[in-house]
């Protein structure tokens, strides 16, 4: 019987989906699942749904809920983490509003790279390290399955500063591979692919169907305006760099310096500006979202079914020693040979009773590695800012970030960072 702690189980919709995935495996049906979230109203939604799911399907699964993690971590075999730090969405609002009002910095998603990603990293890395250090004491053999962004920064910090086994999980590869099959009108189940790079910027190195290289078909999609407009930034990068990237156009627009500095390119490639007003509007509808989640939970299907998330598949593979492959964010121990050693990379991973093992990739195509490397530098500086408690590294992180550097001067970057650190000082780590 596996003990699974789920930190951040109050995530509306996501929590329900991950737990359903787990208990959909007959071999995992006798697990005990501990739902943890400081927001008891939200975690109660997940708890109620899971309880009804267990009862409906006559399962032996045990489920518990708590506002604190200590009891959940004691003796846990797996720890799922999906958290957000800060009061509602106010920090995220400041992340986009202050840089835009002060210096005109344009962002799209602002949660993984760029100044928004840096600030979220500063808020989140210390909390995730606290969880990992609790695991070192309470469940040192457990595997952390992390869904929290900014993924690469968090995993880098955990791998560098703790001894726990951890893998970062994203939706990019599964989602994009399905999109590509639809773009090309090929059978998804028969399509084969291999990707590698960094989180939100991994590349389809191989793409085939029954031995046929599918990249020529994908290039044909460039000439179809209806397909191009569904994914304009990624197709634009594909046209110029020769490989398709794994994350959405909105994310990709912030990983490169070619779109956001140019209003006309933002319009051509259909990339809307992320605004503070949008976050504020989301906040005002928070109670409505909770009420809607309660209603959705009440009417949600109680039949067992699996999503395309990796967490349950990993737990099943380890518990039953059933080898499987997933794509995970792990420490670069020579896996991608032309990216920085010990950074966080997203690569194919073998999972069995031994755990999650990253697979050797070798060199990325030079142009792909170069684009990745510009973001790796930013990620590493943010991690070191937290671990070394050094404010200067925060400035440097923003200064080397491709999107930020393409829009702001060096003095502007220092000013914006100072304002953000002051506005969110209660959420910031010590920075000397």
Secondary structure as GFF3:
##gff-version 3
##sequence-region A 1 432
A	DSSP	beta_strand	3	7	.	.	.	ID=ss1
A	DSSP	alpha_helix	14	23	.	.	.	ID=ss2
A	DSSP	three_ten_helix	26	28	.	.	.	ID=ss3
A	DSSP	beta_strand	32	36	.	.	.	ID=ss4
A	DSSP	alpha_helix	40	56	.	.	.	ID=ss5
A	DSSP	beta_strand	62	66	.	.	.	ID=ss6
A	DSSP	alpha_helix	70	73	.	.	.	ID=ss7
A	DSSP	beta_strand	78	81	.	.	.	ID=ss8
A	DSSP	alpha_helix	90	103	.	.	.	ID=ss9
A	DSSP	alpha_helix	114	138	.	.	.	ID=ss10
A	DSSP	beta_strand	143	146	.	.	.	ID=ss11
A	DSSP	alpha_helix	151	161	.	.	.	ID=ss12
A	DSSP	beta_strand	165	168	.	.	.	ID=ss13
A	DSSP	alpha_helix	172	184	.	.	.	ID=ss14
A	DSSP	three_ten_helix	188	190	.	.	.	ID=ss15
A	DSSP	beta_strand	191	198	.	.	.	ID=ss16
A	DSSP	beta_strand	201	209	.	.	.	ID=ss17
A	DSSP	beta_strand	212	213	.	.	.	ID=ss18
A	DSSP	alpha_helix	215	221	.	.	.	ID=ss19
A	DSSP	alpha_helix	225	228	.	.	.	ID=ss20
A	DSSP	alpha_helix	232	241	.	.	.	ID=ss21
A	DSSP	alpha_helix	249	255	.	.	.	ID=ss22
A	DSSP	alpha_helix	263	268	.	.	.	ID=ss23
A	DSSP	alpha_helix	276	284	.	.	.	ID=ss24
A	DSSP	alpha_helix	286	299	.	.	.	ID=ss25
A	DSSP	alpha_helix	311	320	.	.	.	ID=ss26
A	DSSP	beta_strand	324	331	.	.	.	ID=ss27
A	DSSP	beta_strand	344	352	.	.	.	ID=ss28
A	DSSP	beta_strand	355	358	.	.	.	ID=ss29
A	DSSP	alpha_helix	366	388	.	.	.	ID=ss30
A	DSSP	alpha_helix	391	400	.	.	.	ID=ss31
A	DSSP	alpha_helix	402	407	.	.	.	ID=ss32
A	DSSP	alpha_helix	410	423	.	.	.	ID=ss33
A	DSSP	three_ten_helix	425	427	.	.	.	ID=ss34
###
